[in-house]
Amino acid sequence: MVTKNQIKLIKSLHQKKYRKVHQLFIAEGYKVIQELLASDFTLESLYCTETLDFSVDDNRMVKVSNDDMKKMSALSSTSNCLAVFHCGKELALSFDNLVVALDDVRDPGNLGTIIRLCDWFGIKHLICSSETVDIYNPKVVQATMGSITRVNVVYGDLLELLSSRGGGIPVFGTFMNGRNIYQEKLPTRGVIVMGNEANGISPIIESHVDQRLTIPRFGDLQQTESLNVAMATSIILSEFKRSSL
């Protein structure tokens, strides 16, 4: 049976400051939990409203009621299972291949989707500015659908992280007035910066961009203001990978 203190702890992990204090995060849903169990992440505890085959020690699994699960869940649509994991350690950055960098991306769904895209397109390292939404936000974890286990996400001062790449590695930025990405010869190595949902790439980071790229609009009226950052990332990564074939 789940205790009140356990419920209190899990609810506190909905907030970044308590995730940082306890170095724990929550994951919900069978697929996401299975992916995390099969990775290097360490399980703390597992809560289920029904018997599920997770192949974990019985002392790690707790049967809970639907009402208690609703109290613990961070999602609007409650799952039948929730797990608490220890936060992972950031690995050393490598600029040997393409790297994606996020400049103040705030929406959890966007970050989670971008992590999935990095996984899909074989991007091993994702750089996030300190202001970018926390990777262990429950909605981010959910949106990654397990890709959180295969992409190294590093947080810090974006300018310092970009400066650590060494010489000869170009930085690409996405702008409305950049060069048409479909007409560019794109390398297999470099950093691709994606900007904030409302403001794009910040001026300080823009000043360190070597090449400005854009995804051209094809609509007759040309009135669409911009693309969602996750949508734009999918197109940008697809073009970089297509050029490498």
Backbone as numpy.savetxt, mean C-alpha at the origin, in Angstrom:
# Nx Ny Nz CAx CAy CAz Cx Cy Cz
-13.12 -17.71 24.65 -13.96 -16.51 24.65 -13.08 -15.26 24.65
-13.47 -14.29 23.85 -12.73 -13.05 23.79 -13.06 -12.20 25.01
-12.04 -11.53 25.55 -12.23 -10.71 26.75 -12.46 -9.25 26.36
-12.95 -8.48 27.32 -13.16 -7.04 27.07 -11.84 -6.34 26.77
-10.78 -6.76 27.46 -9.47 -6.14 27.21 -8.96 -6.45 25.81
-9.21 -7.67 25.33 -8.82 -8.01 23.97 -9.57 -7.17 22.95
-10.87 -7.02 23.16 -11.69 -6.19 22.27 -11.19 -4.75 22.30
-10.87 -4.25 23.49 -10.37 -2.89 23.64 -9.06 -2.70 22.88
-8.17 -3.68 23.00 -6.88 -3.60 22.30 -7.09 -3.59 20.79
-7.93 -4.50 20.31 -8.15 -4.60 18.86 -8.79 -3.32 18.32
-9.74 -2.78 19.03 -10.36 -1.52 18.60 -9.35 -0.38 18.58
-8.41 -0.41 19.52 -7.39 0.64 19.54 -6.49 0.57 18.32
-6.33 -0.63 17.74 -5.47 -0.81 16.58 -6.08 -0.23 15.31
-7.30 0.28 15.40 -7.87 1.02 14.27 -7.13 2.35 14.09
-6.43 2.79 15.15 -5.74 4.08 15.11 -4.22 3.89 14.99
-3.63 4.74 14.18 -2.20 4.63 13.88 -1.34 4.71 15.14
-1.66 5.63 16.06 -0.79 5.82 17.23 -0.73 4.58 18.10
-1.82 3.83 18.18 -1.80 2.61 19.00 -1.16 1.44 18.25
-1.28 1.44 16.92 -0.55 0.44 16.14 0.95 0.62 16.35
1.37 1.88 16.41 2.78 2.18 16.60 3.23 1.79 18.01
2.41 2.06 19.01 2.75 1.73 20.40 2.88 0.22 20.58
1.91 -0.52 20.09 1.87 -1.97 20.31 2.61 -2.75 19.23
2.94 -2.08 18.12 3.57 -2.76 16.97 2.73 -3.96 16.51
1.43 -3.71 16.46 0.47 -4.72 16.01 -0.49 -4.10 15.00
-1.07 -4.93 14.14 -2.09 -4.46 13.22 -3.10 -5.57 13.00
-4.27 -5.20 12.46 -5.31 -6.19 12.24 -5.52 -6.44 10.75
-5.94 -7.66 10.46 -6.29 -8.05 9.09 -7.61 -8.78 9.15
-8.45 -8.54 8.16 -9.78 -9.16 8.13 -10.02 -9.86 6.80
-10.71 -10.99 6.87 -11.03 -11.74 5.67 -10.13 -12.95 5.49
-10.71 -14.04 5.03 -9.99 -15.32 4.94 -8.76 -15.23 4.04
-8.91 -14.67 2.84 -7.80 -14.63 1.89 -6.64 -13.80 2.41
-6.94 -12.62 2.93 -5.88 -11.74 3.43 -5.14 -12.42 4.59
-5.88 -13.01 5.50 -5.26 -13.67 6.66 -4.41 -14.86 6.21
-4.91 -15.64 5.25 -4.14 -16.78 4.74 -2.82 -16.31 4.13
-2.86 -15.24 3.37 -1.64 -14.71 2.75 -0.64 -14.28 3.82
-1.12 -13.62 4.85 -0.24 -13.16 5.92 0.33 -14.33 6.71
-0.48 -15.36 6.94 0.00 -16.55 7.66 1.10 -17.27 6.88
1.03 -17.20 5.56 2.02 -17.88 4.72 3.27 -17.04 4.50
3.32 -15.87 5.09 4.44 -14.93 4.89 5.32 -14.88 6.14
6.18 -13.87 6.18 7.07 -13.69 7.33 6.41 -12.93 8.48
5.19 -12.48 8.30 4.49 -11.79 9.39 4.16 -12.79 10.50
4.26 -12.34 11.75 4.03 -13.20 12.91 2.64 -12.98 13.47
1.90 -14.07 13.60 0.53 -14.01 14.14 0.56 -13.82 15.65
-0.28 -12.92 16.14 -0.49 -12.74 17.57 -1.72 -13.51 18.02
-2.84 -13.31 17.33 -4.08 -14.01 17.69 -5.06 -13.98 16.53
-5.99 -14.92 16.55 -6.94 -15.08 15.45 -8.34 -15.27 16.03
-9.31 -14.53 15.48 -10.69 -14.57 15.98 -11.62 -14.95 14.85
-12.49 -15.93 15.10 -13.41 -16.41 14.07 -14.80 -16.59 14.65
-15.80 -16.33 13.81 -17.18 -16.56 14.25 -17.64 -17.97 13.93
-16.83 -18.72 13.17 -17.13 -20.10 12.82 -15.82 -20.86 12.65
-15.91 -22.16 12.55 -14.71 -22.98 12.41 -14.15 -22.84 10.99
-12.89 -22.39 10.93 -12.22 -22.20 9.65 -10.86 -22.89 9.69
-10.44 -23.41 8.55 -9.19 -24.15 8.47 -8.03 -23.20 8.19
-7.41 -22.71 9.27 -6.27 -21.83 9.13 -4.95 -22.52 9.46
-5.03 -23.75 9.96 -3.83 -24.52 10.31 -2.92 -23.75 11.28
-3.52 -23.22 12.35 -2.75 -22.56 13.40 -3.03 -23.26 14.72
-2.16 -23.04 15.69 -2.35 -23.66 17.01 -3.67 -23.23 17.61
-4.31 -24.18 18.31 -5.61 -23.90 18.91 -5.56 -22.74 19.90
-4.42 -22.59 20.58 -4.33 -21.51 21.57 -4.21 -20.13 20.93
-4.05 -20.09 19.61 -3.99 -18.82 18.89 -5.36 -18.41 18.34
-6.29 -19.35 18.30 -7.60 -19.09 17.70 -8.67 -18.96 18.77
-9.48 -17.91 18.63 -10.54 -17.65 19.60 -11.87 -17.59 18.87
-12.85 -18.33 19.37 -14.20 -18.29 18.79 -14.95 -17.10 19.38
-15.56 -16.30 18.52 -16.26 -15.10 18.98 -17.66 -15.04 18.38
-18.50 -14.26 19.00 -19.86 -14.07 18.48 -19.84 -13.03 17.36
-20.91 -13.00 16.59 -21.03 -11.99 15.54 -21.02 -10.58 16.13
-21.63 -10.41 17.29 -21.67 -9.10 17.93 -20.28 -8.63 18.33
-19.49 -9.55 18.90 -18.13 -9.18 19.29 -17.28 -8.88 18.06
-17.49 -9.63 16.98 -16.73 -9.38 15.75 -17.04 -7.98 15.22
-18.29 -7.57 15.30 -18.68 -6.23 14.85 -17.98 -5.16 15.68
-17.82 -5.44 16.99 -17.15 -4.48 17.85 -15.67 -4.33 17.48
-15.06 -5.43 17.04 -13.63 -5.42 16.74 -13.33 -4.95 15.32
-14.25 -5.17 14.42 -13.99 -4.91 13.00 -13.83 -3.43 12.69
-12.94 -3.15 11.74 -12.75 -1.78 11.25 -13.45 -1.57 9.92
-14.13 -2.62 9.43 -14.77 -2.56 8.12 -16.27 -2.40 8.25
-16.89 -1.77 7.27 -18.34 -1.58 7.30 -19.06 -2.90 7.10
-18.46 -3.80 6.32 -19.02 -5.13 6.11 -18.15 -6.12 6.87
-18.64 -6.61 8.00 -17.85 -7.44 8.90 -17.58 -8.81 8.30
-16.33 -9.27 8.44 -15.94 -10.60 7.97 -16.19 -11.63 9.07
-15.98 -12.91 8.74 -16.14 -13.96 9.74 -14.82 -14.28 10.45
-13.77 -13.53 10.12 -12.49 -13.77 10.79 -11.66 -12.48 10.83
-10.93 -12.34 11.90 -10.05 -11.18 12.11 -8.80 -11.67 12.81
-7.65 -11.21 12.35 -6.39 -11.62 12.96 -5.57 -10.41 13.38
-4.77 -10.60 14.41 -3.83 -9.58 14.87 -2.42 -10.10 14.57
-1.65 -9.28 13.85 -0.28 -9.64 13.48 0.70 -8.60 14.02
1.94 -9.03 14.18 3.01 -8.10 14.52 3.44 -7.35 13.27
3.71 -6.06 13.41 4.17 -5.27 12.26 5.51 -5.80 11.77
5.70 -5.76 10.47 6.94 -6.24 9.89 8.02 -5.18 9.92
9.23 -5.58 9.54 10.36 -4.65 9.48 10.60 -4.22 8.04
10.91 -2.93 7.86 11.25 -2.44 6.53 12.60 -3.03 6.11
12.67 -3.44 4.85 13.92 -3.95 4.31 14.70 -2.81 3.65
15.96 -3.04 3.37 16.77 -2.02 2.71 16.24 -1.76 1.31
16.24 -0.48 0.93 15.79 -0.11 -0.41 16.80 -0.55 -1.46
16.28 -0.95 -2.61 17.13 -1.25 -3.75 16.59 -0.51 -4.96
17.48 0.14 -5.71 17.09 0.87 -6.91 17.57 0.14 -8.17
17.75 -1.17 -8.06 18.22 -1.95 -9.20 17.18 -2.04 -10.32
15.92 -1.90 -9.96 14.83 -1.95 -10.94 13.92 -0.74 -10.72
12.74 -0.80 -11.27 11.77 0.29 -11.06 11.34 0.35 -9.60
11.19 1.58 -9.12 10.69 1.84 -7.77 9.56 2.86 -7.89
8.49 2.67 -7.13 7.40 3.64 -7.09 7.53 4.46 -5.80
7.32 5.77 -5.90 7.37 6.65 -4.73 6.06 7.43 -4.64
5.49 7.50 -3.46 4.22 8.19 -3.25 4.43 9.45 -2.42
3.99 10.57 -2.98 4.12 11.87 -2.34 2.80 12.27 -1.70
2.62 11.86 -0.43 1.45 12.28 0.35 0.13 11.71 -0.20
0.09 10.43 -0.48 -1.16 9.76 -0.87 -1.93 9.45 0.42
-3.14 9.95 0.54 -3.87 9.91 1.81 -4.97 8.85 1.88
-5.48 8.41 0.75 -6.63 7.50 0.76 -6.17 6.05 0.97
-6.69 5.34 1.99 -6.28 3.96 2.24 -6.53 3.03 1.05
-7.66 3.21 0.38 -7.96 2.37 -0.77 -6.97 2.57 -1.89
-6.53 3.81 -2.09 -5.54 4.08 -3.13 -4.20 3.41 -2.80
-3.75 3.55 -1.55 -2.48 2.92 -1.19 -2.56 1.41 -1.32
-3.64 0.83 -0.82 -3.79 -0.63 -0.91 -3.78 -1.10 -2.35
-4.48 -0.38 -3.22 -4.52 -0.74 -4.64 -3.15 -0.59 -5.29
-2.43 0.47 -4.94 -1.09 0.69 -5.51 -0.13 -0.42 -5.07
-0.26 -0.88 -3.83 0.57 -2.01 -3.38 0.25 -3.25 -4.20
-1.02 -3.49 -4.48 -1.40 -4.62 -5.34 -0.84 -4.46 -6.74
-0.87 -3.25 -7.26 -0.32 -2.99 -8.59 1.19 -3.24 -8.62
1.88 -2.80 -7.59 3.32 -3.06 -7.52 3.58 -4.57 -7.53
2.81 -5.29 -6.78 2.94 -6.76 -6.75 2.67 -7.34 -8.13
1.64 -6.88 -8.80 1.26 -7.40 -10.12 2.35 -7.15 -11.16
2.92 -5.95 -11.12 3.91 -5.56 -12.12 5.36 -5.84 -11.69
5.52 -6.54 -10.59 6.86 -6.94 -10.17 7.70 -5.83 -9.56
7.06 -4.82 -8.99 7.78 -3.74 -8.31 8.01 -4.17 -6.86
9.25 -4.34 -6.48 9.57 -4.90 -5.16 9.61 -3.85 -4.06
9.86 -2.58 -4.43 10.04 -1.54 -3.42 9.12 -0.35 -3.69
8.43 0.08 -2.64 7.52 1.23 -2.70 7.95 2.22 -1.62
8.25 3.45 -2.05 8.65 4.50 -1.11 7.44 5.37 -0.79
7.23 5.66 0.49 6.11 6.51 0.91 6.63 7.68 1.73
6.14 8.87 1.42 6.46 10.03 2.26 5.86 9.82 3.65
6.40 10.55 4.61 5.92 10.40 5.99 4.44 10.72 6.13
3.90 11.56 5.22 2.50 11.97 5.29 1.56 10.97 4.59
2.12 10.02 3.89 1.28 9.03 3.20 0.58 8.15 4.23
-0.63 7.72 3.93 -1.42 6.91 4.86 -0.62 5.68 5.29
-0.84 5.25 6.53 -0.11 4.14 7.14 -0.44 2.82 6.44
0.58 2.05 6.10 0.40 0.76 5.44 -0.43 -0.20 6.28
-0.40 -0.04 7.62 -1.13 -0.95 8.49 -2.53 -0.46 8.85
-2.95 0.62 8.23 -4.36 1.02 8.33 -5.21 -0.17 7.89
-6.22 -0.58 8.65 -7.01 -1.76 8.29 -7.56 -1.74 6.88
-7.94 -0.56 6.39 -8.49 -0.48 5.04 -7.40 -0.66 3.98
-6.17 -0.23 4.31 -5.05 -0.47 3.40 -4.76 -1.97 3.33
-4.65 -2.60 4.49 -4.37 -4.04 4.55 -5.41 -4.82 3.76
-6.68 -4.46 3.93 -7.76 -5.13 3.22 -7.63 -4.94 1.72
-7.32 -3.72 1.30 -7.26 -3.41 -0.13 -6.08 -4.08 -0.82
-5.02 -4.41 -0.07 -3.87 -5.08 -0.70 -4.19 -6.51 -1.08
-5.17 -7.12 -0.44 -5.55 -8.51 -0.72 -4.35 -9.45 -0.65
-3.47 -9.19 0.29 -2.33 -10.07 0.51 -1.04 -9.58 -0.10
-1.09 -8.61 -1.01 0.13 -8.11 -1.66 1.05 -7.39 -0.67
0.54 -7.02 0.49 1.36 -6.41 1.53 2.52 -7.32 1.92
2.38 -8.62 1.69 3.41 -9.58 2.06 4.55 -9.65 1.04
4.37 -9.05 -0.14 5.35 -9.22 -1.21 5.97 -7.92 -1.71
5.59 -6.79 -1.12 6.14 -5.49 -1.53 6.76 -4.83 -0.30
8.01 -4.43 -0.42 8.70 -3.73 0.67 8.31 -2.26 0.65
7.63 -1.81 1.68 7.16 -0.42 1.77 8.00 0.32 2.80
8.64 1.40 2.35 9.54 2.17 3.21 9.02 3.59 3.36
8.90 4.05 4.62 8.43 5.41 4.91 9.60 6.29 5.33
9.47 7.57 5.03 10.48 8.52 5.47 10.39 9.82 4.72
11.42 10.65 4.89 11.49 11.90 4.15 11.71 11.58 2.68
10.75 11.93 1.85 10.78 11.50 0.46 12.00 12.06 -0.27
12.36 13.28 0.02 13.51 13.90 -0.63 14.80 13.15 -0.27
14.94 12.80 1.00 16.13 12.05 1.43 16.17 10.66 0.80
15.02 10.02 0.75 14.97 8.68 0.16 15.30 8.71 -1.32
14.80 9.73 -2.02 15.12 9.87 -3.45 16.61 10.16 -3.64
17.17 10.95 -2.74 18.58 11.31 -2.85 19.50 10.12 -2.63
19.00 9.08 -1.97 19.82 7.91 -1.67 19.95 6.96 -2.86
19.30 7.29 -3.98 19.26 6.35 -5.10 20.58 6.25 -5.84
21.45 7.24 -5.72 22.72 7.22 -6.44 22.58 7.83 -7.82
23.71 8.00 -8.48 23.71 8.64 -9.79 23.22 7.74 -10.90
22.75 8.37 -11.96 22.35 7.63 -13.15 20.98 6.99 -13.09
20.24 7.20 -12.01 18.90 6.62 -11.88 17.89 7.76 -12.01
17.12 7.82 -13.10 16.21 8.94 -13.33 14.97 8.90 -12.44
14.45 10.09 -12.17 13.20 10.23 -11.43 12.14 10.74 -12.40
11.04 9.99 -12.50 9.92 10.36 -13.36 8.78 10.88 -12.49
8.15 11.95 -12.93 7.00 12.48 -12.22 5.79 12.52 -13.13
4.61 12.40 -12.56 3.38 12.42 -13.34 2.69 13.77 -13.18
2.46 14.44 -14.33 1.88 15.78 -14.34 0.87 15.90 -15.48
-0.01 16.87 -15.38 -0.98 17.10 -16.45 -0.30 17.64 -17.70
0.83 18.34 -17.53 1.49 18.96 -18.68 2.83 18.28 -19.01
2.94 17.01 -18.72 4.17 16.29 -19.01 4.23 15.78 -20.45
5.26 15.01 -20.74 5.42 14.41 -22.07 4.52 13.18 -22.18
3.95 12.99 -23.35 3.04 11.88 -23.61 3.74 10.55 -23.35
3.27 9.81 -22.36 3.94 8.57 -21.97 3.94 7.54 -23.10
2.94 7.60 -23.98 2.85 6.63 -25.07 3.88 6.88 -26.17
4.55 8.02 -26.11 5.54 8.36 -27.12 6.97 8.34 -26.58
7.12 7.90 -25.34 8.43 7.91 -24.71 9.08 6.52 -24.69
10.39 6.50 -24.80 11.17 5.29 -24.60 11.47 5.21 -23.11
10.89 4.25 -22.41 10.98 4.20 -20.96 11.99 3.15 -20.51
12.79 3.46 -19.50 13.83 2.54 -19.05 13.29 1.46 -18.12
14.13 0.50 -17.83 13.76 -0.58 -16.91 14.17 -0.25 -15.48
14.82 0.89 -15.30 15.32 1.29 -13.99 15.01 2.76 -13.76
14.51 3.09 -12.59 14.17 4.47 -12.29 13.17 4.55 -11.16
12.82 5.77 -10.78 11.83 6.02 -9.73 10.65 6.74 -10.34
9.46 6.23 -10.09 8.23 6.84 -10.60 7.49 7.47 -9.43
7.34 8.80 -9.43 6.68 9.50 -8.33 5.22 9.75 -8.69
4.35 9.36 -7.79 2.91 9.63 -7.92 2.51 10.59 -6.79
1.69 11.58 -7.13 1.40 12.65 -6.18 0.11 12.49 -5.39
-0.11 13.45 -4.54 -1.30 13.53 -3.69 -2.57 13.61 -4.53
-3.67 13.04 -4.01 -4.93 12.97 -4.74 -5.45 14.35 -5.16
-5.29 15.34 -4.32 -5.83 16.67 -4.62 -4.80 17.62 -5.22
-3.55 17.52 -4.76 -2.55 18.53 -5.12 -1.43 18.02 -6.02
-1.41 16.74 -6.30 -0.35 16.22 -7.14 0.99 16.17 -6.42
2.07 16.24 -7.19 3.42 16.19 -6.63 3.77 17.56 -6.05
4.34 17.56 -4.85 4.67 18.81 -4.17 5.82 19.52 -4.89
5.90 20.86 -4.78 6.94 21.63 -5.48 8.36 21.17 -5.15
8.63 20.83 -3.90 9.98 20.44 -3.52 10.39 19.15 -4.21
9.45 18.20 -4.34 9.75 16.94 -5.03 9.78 17.17 -6.54
8.90 18.04 -7.02 8.87 18.36 -8.46 10.22 18.87 -8.94
10.90 19.64 -8.10 12.19 20.21 -8.49 13.27 19.15 -8.67
13.02 17.93 -8.20 14.00 16.85 -8.33 13.57 15.81 -9.38
12.52 16.12 -10.12 12.06 15.22 -11.18 12.87 15.46 -12.45
13.37 14.40 -13.04 14.17 14.50 -14.26 13.31 14.53 -15.52
12.20 13.81 -15.48 11.34 13.75 -16.66 9.87 13.76 -16.26
9.12 14.69 -16.83 7.70 14.83 -16.54 6.90 14.01 -17.56
6.00 13.20 -17.05 5.17 12.36 -17.91 3.69 12.68 -17.70
2.90 12.42 -18.72 1.46 12.56 -18.59 0.76 11.45 -19.35
-0.44 11.11 -18.91 -1.32 10.20 -19.64 -2.30 11.08 -20.41
-2.22 11.11 -21.73 -3.05 12.05 -22.50 -4.53 11.70 -22.42
-5.34 12.74 -22.50 -6.80 12.56 -22.57 -7.20 12.36 -24.02
-8.16 11.45 -24.24 -8.62 11.18 -25.59 -10.08 11.61 -25.82
-10.76 12.03 -24.78 -12.15 12.44 -24.92 -12.29 13.68 -25.79
-13.38 13.77 -26.53 -13.60 14.89 -27.44 -13.64 16.23 -26.71
-14.24 16.26 -25.52 -14.41 17.53 -24.81 -13.20 17.91 -23.97
-12.35 16.94 -23.67 -11.13 17.21 -22.89 -11.43 17.92 -21.56
-12.50 17.49 -20.91 -12.91 18.19 -19.70 -12.65 17.40 -18.42
-12.21 16.14 -18.54 -11.92 15.35 -17.34 -10.75 15.98 -16.60
-10.94 16.30 -15.33 -9.93 17.05 -14.58 -8.67 16.23 -14.35
-8.82 14.98 -13.91 -7.64 14.15 -13.61 -8.08 12.71 -13.43
-7.08 11.82 -13.34 -7.34 10.42 -13.05 -7.09 10.15 -11.57
-7.83 9.21 -11.02 -7.53 8.72 -9.68 -6.08 8.23 -9.65
-5.36 8.47 -8.54 -3.94 8.16 -8.48 -3.66 6.67 -8.67
-4.54 5.82 -8.16 -4.33 4.37 -8.34 -4.55 3.98 -9.80
-5.58 4.57 -10.45 -5.81 4.31 -11.87 -4.60 4.76 -12.69
-4.12 5.95 -12.38 -2.97 6.48 -13.11 -1.74 5.59 -12.92
-1.55 5.10 -11.71 -0.41 4.22 -11.44 -0.48 2.95 -12.28
-1.67 2.41 -12.44 -1.81 1.18 -13.23 -1.41 1.42 -14.68
-1.80 2.56 -15.24 -1.46 2.88 -16.64 0.04 3.13 -16.77
0.59 3.91 -15.84 2.02 4.24 -15.88 2.87 2.97 -15.79
2.56 2.10 -14.84 3.34 0.88 -14.68 3.20 -0.04 -15.89
1.99 -0.09 -16.43 1.77 -0.92 -17.61 2.65 -0.46 -18.77
2.76 0.87 -18.96 3.56 1.39 -20.05 5.05 1.16 -19.83
5.52 1.32 -18.60 6.93 1.05 -18.31 7.27 -0.41 -18.59
6.38 -1.31 -18.16 6.64 -2.72 -18.36 6.52 -3.10 -19.85
5.57 -2.49 -20.55 5.41 -2.79 -21.97 6.66 -2.37 -22.75
7.25 -1.24 -22.36 8.46 -0.77 -23.05 9.64 -1.69 -22.84
9.60 -2.46 -21.75 10.72 -3.34 -21.45 10.64 -4.69 -22.18
9.51 -4.94 -22.85 9.34 -6.23 -23.53 10.12 -6.28 -24.84
